Amino acid sequence: MKDVLLELQERRAEAKIGGGQKRIDVQHSRGKLTARERIATFLDDGAFEEFDMFVQHRCTDFGMEETKIPGDGVITGWGTVNGRKVFVFAKDFTVFGGSLSEAHAAKITKLQDMALRNRAPIIGFYDAGGARIQEGVAALGGYAEVFQRNILASGVIPQISVIMGPCAGGDVYSPAMTDFIFMVRDTSYMFVTGPDVVKTVTNETVTAEQLGGASIHTTKSSIADGAYENDVEALLQMRRLIDLLPLSNTSEVPEIDNFQPIDVPDKSLDLVIPDNANKPYDIKEVILKTIDEGDFFEIQATFAANIVCGFGRVEGRTVGFVANQPMVLAGVLDSDASRKAARFVRFCDCFGIPIVTFVDVPGFLPGTAQEYGGLIKHGAKLLFAYGEATVPKVTIITRKAYGGAYDVMASKHLRGDLNYAWPSAEIAVMGAKGAVEIIHRKDVGDPDKIAAHTKKYEERFLSPFVAAERGYIDEVIMPHSTRKRVATGLRLLREKNLTNPWKKHDNIPL
């Protein structure tokens, strides 16, 4: 028995060293943690339970039978984050460059199956060079098995991908199907084909960072939902995100103790809206003064910044926030903003997270670039997402709500549960100047008449009371009472029960 115990200890020690100390040192020299260090940092102390530590590849081609390392380039298992269970896998770049083999893929799919059966989130840390070429189609088959499980788990359990090194070729499509992707600046990149292939095929000379670094995917492509300065910051932020998410689509929204009262009015909100209707203000200030302790986890902060999406808590419970941002493009809706917000709204609806929407939108962005780029369908995505959502929806119109954008932004007509407006709200087909120039086209050359018509239009239509008279707005509220109104509204809607007609699945305008 003693010999067996010693053998177990030796085998574990061999598996834990991965590709060897020399390769671990190289990993550290690049400013990166090893796969095991990442898991240890992410999970609670001593909470990791590993699976398949001794799995090895079965390839005998190209001399591979002579090189076998326990674990085969990926570490899998489960643990806890602040006591809540989560499944985790981490690609080990020190072992075959983290490349995916048939056995490597089987470890991941086994973990995916367990996560789905046990209804807990799964998070993957990527640092790998793609498929293991020596295994050919067996590796490709392994990828497809992983992809299929990503699809089946979508909307059932949260799936998060953290890119912490190279992620290329087939490796990129599994993260692409997960709910959130985060990257590490300067050390991570994602692309289907690398710089060398791009050079050969298109004759473009580009670096890995220029092709698929965090700077690209968080600002231009919208592939990544955020980026962090180093591995440790990324891992700690992932702990924060996991804290905000339900374990599955049948789990309750997380709730923690809250020590910030809701009945203390914040008079500063009464001064947020500028006197000049064309002057911007920061909608994030309104969000931060509505949520508990000003603790806001923003999603895609540097992409389509004309709309803000993220998670916060109200009375200790997780809430999703969507808000037009007047500081960027006057808060207008364009293709990028519509896609960004639609995906976020659908995630919240999948997992029963209530949605609070702050509206200050002058309409959709005009121009040939937007129309040629499919603004109609992209805008319809957000419309579809809000109309489809059955979770509690609370909407506050702070200033402008013009045209079709009023409808799209969680209006009462899209089954908004509680729709409030500040006294500064302007709900109309369009702004006064444009409307008057159309209605009173014959008086355009007379500034005095236009001014009189404009004043009359503003008094008649640019106020929340017209919509309130029709029941489209449930109440006109004082800005300083916003936190209380949102909190009591969400409390009212906790037991909301709404279902859509049965269907195999919808056909959202992709």
N, C-alpha and C positions, 0 to 999 in steps of 0.2 A: 504493500500500500504506500509506503514511504516513497518508493521509486516513482510510482504513478503521480504522486503529489508533486514531486520534484520536476517530473516531466511537464506537468501542467504549468508550473511556474516558469519553466524555461520557454515553453511554447508561447505563453502570454508575453513574456519579456521580448521574444523575437518579433511577435506581431506588433507590439507597441512601438518598436523602434522603426517600423515602416521600411523605407528605403535605405536606412542607415544614417548615422550621425552626420556624415559628410553632406548628404542631401538635405538634412534638416538644417544644417548651418547655412547652406545656400538659400534655403527658404527664408531664414531669419535675416540674411544679408539683404534680401529684397524688401525688407520691411513687412513681411507676411508671417502670420502664425501658421503652425502646422494644423492639419485637420483635427488632431486630438486636442490641441490647445484651443481651437475654435469651439469645439463642443463643450469643453470644460468651462470656457468663459461664458458661453451662452446659457448653459443649464445651471440649476441650483448646485451648490457645492455637494459633491459626492452622489449626485442623483442619477448619473448616467448608467443605464443598463445596456450593455452591448450585445448585439446578435452577430453571429457568423464571423467571429474573429479569425477563425482558422480556414475559411474558404480560400481555395486557390483555383486558378484557371486550369482548363483541361486541354489547352492548345499544344499540339506537338509539331506544328509547322515552324519553319525558319529558326529552329533551335530553341523555341520557347520552352520545351520540356526541361531544359537545363536551368531556366530562370523562373523560379516560383517564390512568391513572397506572400505570407499569410495576410488575408484581408483583401488582396487583389485590387488595391487602389481605391477602396471606398470603405468608410467606417459607418456602420448603421446601428441604430438602437433607439431607446426612448429614455425620457427623463422628465423632469418637471421644471417649470419656470414659475417662480413664486407659488409653488405647490400645485400648479395645474399641469396636467400631463401633456406632453408633446412628443411627436416622433421626429427623429432627426437623422440625416445622413450627410456626410462630408467627404468630398472627393480628396484623395491624398496625392498631391502632386509629386511626392517623393517616391511613389511606387508606380512605375511605368508611366510617369507623367500624368497620373490620374485617368488614363485612357480607359474607355469602356470596353469590357469583354463580355462574353456570354455570362460568365459567373458573376462578374461585377454587376451587370444588369439584373441578374436574378436576386442579388442581395437587395437592390433598391425596390424591385417589384414586390418582394416578400414584405418589405417594410410598408410599402404603399397599401398592400392588402390588409395588413394589420391595422394601419391607421384608419382605413375606411371601416373595417369591422368594429373597431373600438371607438369610433367617432371622436377623433382627436386631430388637431392640426399636424401638418407635416411640413418641415422646413429643410431645405437643401442648401448646402454650402458648396459652391462650384469653384473648382480650381483644377482644370484638366485640359488636355490637348485633343479631345474628340474621341472618335472610335479607334480601337486598337486594330491597326491595319492588318496585322498578322492573322486575325481571326475572320476577316472578310465579312461574308453575309451573316455569320453568326452574331457579330457585333451589331450589324444593322437591325437584325431581328430583335436583339435585346433592346435597342432604342425604341422600336415600335411597341414593344410590350410596356415600356415605361410610359410612352405617350398615351396608350389606350387607358391606362390607369389614371393618368392626369385628367383625362376626359370624364371618366366615370366618377371621379371624386369631385369634379367641379360643381360648386354650389352645395356640396354635402359637407365637406370639411375645408377649412382654410388651408391654402397651399401657398407657401412663401419661398422664393428663391433669392439667395444672396450670392452675387457674383464677386468672388474674392481673388480672382486670377484670370487666366485665359478661359474662355468658353466659346468654342468654335464648332462649326459643322453641325452635326446632328445634336450635339449637346445643347444648342440654343433653343430647340423647339420645346423641350420639356419646361424650362422656365417660362417660355412665351405663353404656355397654357395655364400657368399658375396665376393666382390672384394678384400677387405683388412681386416685383423684382427690384432689388436694391443692389447698388454697386459700391466699390471702394475706389476713390479717386487715385489715378496714376498707376495703380497696380492691377486693375481689372479691365477686361474688354470683352465684347461679344460681337461676333459676326458669323455669317454663314460661310463666306469664303475669305481667306486671309489676304494680306497685302501682296504676297507673291503671286497668288492666283489672279488678283485684280490687275496687277501689272502685266501679266501674261495675256489676259483676255481683253482688257480695255485700254491697256497702255497708260493707266493712271498710276502715278507714284504717290503712295499714301502710307502713313505710319499706322501701327495698330491703334494708337490713341485717336488719330484723326478718323480712322475707319469705324471704330466701335468702342471708344473709351467712354467713361462716365460723362465727360463733357458733351458728347454727342447724344447719348441716349437719354439724358435728363433734360435736354433743351431742344433738340431737333427731331429726333425720331419718336420720342415719348415711350420708348421701350421700357426704360427704367423709371420707377416711382420715386427714387431718391438716391443720393450718393453721400458717402461719408469719408472723412479724412483718412481713416485707418481701420484696420480690422477690429480693434477693441471698441471703437466708437460705434461701428456698424452692429456689432454683436449686442452691445448694451441697448441700442435703439430697437433692435429686434425683440429684446425682452420686453421693452416698453410697448411695442406693437402687439405682441402676443397677449399682454395683460388686457388690452382693449377689445380683443376679439372673442366671440363665443367659441366653444370647442367644436361645435358642429351646427348644422341647420336645425337640429332639434333641441339644442341646449339653450338655456336662458342667456340673455345678454349679461355680461359680467357686471357685478355691482360691488363697490367697495365703500368703506365708511366715508362720509362727507361731513366736513366741519364748517363749510361756508354756507351761511343762511341764505335763503332765497328771497326773504322779505325785506331786505335792506336795499332801498332804491339807489341806483347809481346815477346821480344827477348829471354826471359828465356826458351821459348819452344824449341828454337834451340839447347838447351843444355840438354834436358830431356833424350834423348836416349843415353845410355852409349856406349862407344867405343867397349866394350866387348859384343858380341851378347847374351851371356849367363847371363849377369848381369841384375837383375831386376830393375824396377823403378815403381813409383806409378802412375797408370793411373788416379787416382782421381785428381792429380795435373793438368792433361790435361783438365779434365772435368771442374774443378773449374775455370780455366783460359779461358774457352770457354763460360761459362754461365754468366748471369748478376750478378754482385756483389758477385760472388762465393757462391750463395745461392742454395744449393743442398739438396733435400729431398730424402734420400736413402731408398730403399725398401729391406728388408731382408739383412741387412748389415752384420750380423753374421752367415749367412747360405750360403754355396757355395760361399765363398768370392773370388774364382777364377774368378767370373764374377760380375760386378757391374751394378746395375739397379737403376734408380731413376728419379726424376723430377727436372727440372730446368727451367729457362726462358732464352730466347734469344730475344733481342729487346722487352722485356716485355711480350712475349707470351710463354705459357707453351710448353715444349718439353720433350719427354722421352729419356733417355740416357741408352744405353747398352754398356758395355766395358769389354773386357778381362782384367784381373788384373795380370800382370807379377809378382807381389809380392807374389802371392799364387799359388802354383803348376805350376809356369811359365805361368799362364793364360790358361792352357789347358782346353778343354771342357770335362766334365764328365757328368754322369747322372743327378746329383743334379743341376749343373750349367745350363744344357740344359733345365730342367723343370722350374727352376726359371726364366730364361730369356724368355722362350716361353710364360709363363703365363703373364709376364709383357708386352711383345710385343703385345699379343692378347688384353690386356686391352687397350693399347694405340690405337690400330686399331679400337676397338669398339667405342671409343669416339673421334676419329678424331685427336688424338694427334700425331704430327710428331715425327719420331724416328731418332735419331742421334746415329750411332754405331762407336765406336773406336775399331779397330781390332789389336790385337797382340796375335796371337794364334798359338802354335806349332803343334796343331792337337788335336785328341781325346785321352783321357787317356787309355793306354793299361792295360791289366791284366785280370785274370780270374774273379776277384770280379766285375769288370765293365761289362764284357761280360755276366756273369751269372745274373747280376742285370738288364739286359735289356738295355744296352747302345745304341744298335741299334735303339730301339723304342724311347728311351728318347731323343737321338740326333735328331731323325726324328721330334720330337715335335717342336724343335726350327727351323729346316728347314721348316717345314710346316707353322709355325707362320709367319716367314719372307716372305715366298712365297705367303701366303694368304693375307698379309697386303696390303691395298690400300692407306694408308696414305703416305705423303711425307717421303722418306727415304734417308738420307744423310749418307754416310759411309766414314770413314777416316782410312786407313791402316797406322799405325804408325811404325810397325816393321814387325814381322813375320805373314804370312798368308799362312800356309802350308796345303796341302792335302785337304780332304773333308771339313775340318773346314773353309778353305777359302770360299768355296761355301756357307756354312751354314750362315756365318756371314754377311748377307745382301749384298751379292755380286751383281754385275750387272746382273748376270744370274737369280737372284731371283727378278727381276724388281726393283733393286736399282735405284733411280732417279739420284743421283749425287754421284759418287764414286771417291774419291780422295786418293792420297797416299803421304806420306812424302818421301823425297829422301832416307831415311833409310829403306824403306819398302822392304821386301824380300817375293816375291810371287812365290811359287814353290810347287811341289808335296811333297817335304820333304827337310830337311836341307842338306847342302852340303856334310857333312861327310857320312851320311847314303846313300845318292844318289850315291856318288862316289864308295862306297864299294860294291854297287849292280852292277853298270854299269861296273866298272873296277875290277871285283872280282879277276881276275888273277894277279893283281898288288898289292893286299892287303899286301903282305909281303915286299913290297918295299916302305919305308916311303917317299923317294924323289918323286917317281912317283905319289903316292897318294896325296902328297902335291901339285904337279903340276896340277893334275886332279882337285883337290878341288878348286884351284885358278881359273882355267878355268871355272869350273861349276859356281862358285860364280859370275864371271864377266858376264857369259852368261845368267844365270837364276835368281840369287838372286838380282834382282833389280826391281824397279817398271816399268822400261821402256819397258820390254817385254810385260807386260799386257797393258801398255799404247799404244803400237804399234798396238795392236789388238782391241783397243777401250774398253777394260774391265775396264780401269781406265780413267776417263774423264780428269784428270789433275794431274800432279805431283806438289804439292804445298809446299811452305816453311812453316815449323812448326809455325813460328811467325804470319802467316796470317790465322791461323785456325779459330779464332773467326769470322773474317770478312767473310771468305769463307762460313762458316756454316750459318751465318746470312743472307748473300745475297742469298745463295742457298735456304734457307727456305722462304725468301721473294719471290723468283721466283716461288716456288712451292705452294704458298698459294691457288691458284685457281685450283690446280691439280684435275682432274676428271678421275677416273679409277674405273671400276666396274668389279666384277668377274661374271662368268656365273651363271645364276639363279640356285638355288638349295634349297631344303627344309632346309637343313643344311649340313655342311660338316661332315666328319668322321675322325677327327684328331686322329692319333695313340695314344690313351690314355695309 
